[in-house]
Amino acid sequence: MSYLKGLGTNPYIRVKDIVNLEIAHNRLDDIPDKEYERLYSPEKTLKEKDIVFVRRGSYRIGDVGILYKKIYIPF
């Protein structure tokens, strides 16, 4: 999957993206449409104020993030 990173416009959230109660998504990690369609299911669709947690891995098990709507403030 890492070879597809940054080749699309669809977000792919990973364990390392769950930081300080937020989901710190990096647009450089987006995946292409074909891979998104392969992974997508309506049951997994995230929406604003959803809570996600890490249930697998090593030291990050139990970390929590809340999906907030990002507001862009131009400087």
C-alpha positions in Angstrom: 0.0 0.0 0.0 2.8 2.4 0.7 3.7 2.5 -3.0 0.3 4.2 -3.6 0.8 6.9 -1.0 0.5 10.4 -2.4 -0.8 9.2 -5.8 -4.5 10.2 -5.3 -7.0 12.5 -3.7 -8.7 10.1 -1.3 -7.8 10.3 2.4 -6.2 7.2 4.0 -6.1 7.4 7.8 -3.3 5.5 9.6 -2.5 4.8 13.2 0.2 7.5 13.1 -2.4 10.1 12.0 -4.2 9.8 15.4 -2.5 12.4 17.5 -3.6 14.6 20.5 -7.3 13.7 20.2 -7.3 14.6 16.5 -6.8 13.0 13.2 -3.8 14.7 11.7 -4.3 13.8 8.0 -1.5 14.6 5.6 -2.7 15.2 2.0 0.6 13.7 0.8 -0.7 10.3 2.0 -3.8 10.3 -0.1 -4.5 7.2 -2.2 -5.8 6.8 -5.8 -9.5 6.2 -6.7 -9.0 2.5 -7.5 -7.5 1.7 -4.2 -10.0 3.8 -2.3 -12.9 1.9 -4.0 -11.2 -1.4 -3.1 -11.0 -0.4 0.6 -14.3 1.6 0.9 -17.4 0.3 2.6 -20.4 2.4 3.9 -19.9 1.1 7.4 -16.4 2.6 7.5 -17.3 6.1 6.3 -16.1 8.7 8.8 -18.1 11.9 9.5 -17.6 14.9 11.6 -17.5 14.2 15.4 -16.8 10.5 14.9 -14.4 9.0 17.5 -11.7 6.7 16.3 -9.3 4.7 18.4 -6.2 2.5 17.8 -7.0 -1.1 18.5 -3.9 -2.8 17.0 -0.2 -2.0 16.9 2.4 -1.7 19.6 2.7 1.4 21.7 -0.3 3.4 20.4 -3.1 1.0 21.4 -5.9 3.0 23.0 -5.0 6.4 21.5 -8.1 8.3 20.5 -9.0 10.9 17.9 -12.1 12.9 17.1 -12.8 13.9 13.5 -13.2 17.7 13.5 -14.0 19.8 10.5 -10.9 21.7 9.6 -11.4 25.4 9.0 -8.9 27.0 6.7 -7.9 30.5 7.8 -5.8 32.3 5.1 -3.0 34.6 6.4 
